[in-house]
Amino acid sequence: MKYIEHSIHEESFPTLCKWIDAKPLPIGRHTKDKNAGFGSAAGLIAAGYKLHVIADSRQ
């Protein structure tokens, strides 16, 4: 996280092209975490989170 935070603050000029990606992060089926969603994850039905990333060519 420190690396990402540092790289964001060092940007001298914005780029015109960005990529957006999302990856499922499945967790145990019997979780009590109310923030965990339930849905399709890598061809399975699973409980978990979704990690979203926005990056440009410099990352």
Secondary structure, 3 states (H helix, E strand, C coil): CHHHHHHHHCCCCCCCCCEEEEEEEECCCCCCCCCCEEEEECCEEEEEEEEEEEECCCC
